[in-house]
Amino acid sequence: MMTGYQKNFRRKLVGFGVLLAFFIFAVLSFSVFKAVAQTHGEEGSPPLSQDASADSKASDPGVIKFAFLAASIAVGVGSLGAGVAVGYVGAAAMGAIGEKPELA
């Protein structure tokens, strides 16, 4: 027979395992996408002059992809944090209404 503490611990452990599996899947997906998306250059394109390469440093695709990656990670982590917070607040609200139905 499991106690309440053991059930709660097991539930948290399973939740942590699912979250860890999701992050591992995400990291592996980004690695695969990076490996697949690599190009070997355009064979027919002429090399850039010094002036053109100085202007294109601001729009270098190698830098821009990491900017988008950083933005997506920031939004994803923020969304996960907001979801966890809403979950805890919702659970507390349901507990309070369960104890005192006149609050609703």
Helices and strands as residue ranges (DSSP letters): H 4-37, H 50-55, G 56-59, H 61-99, G 101-103
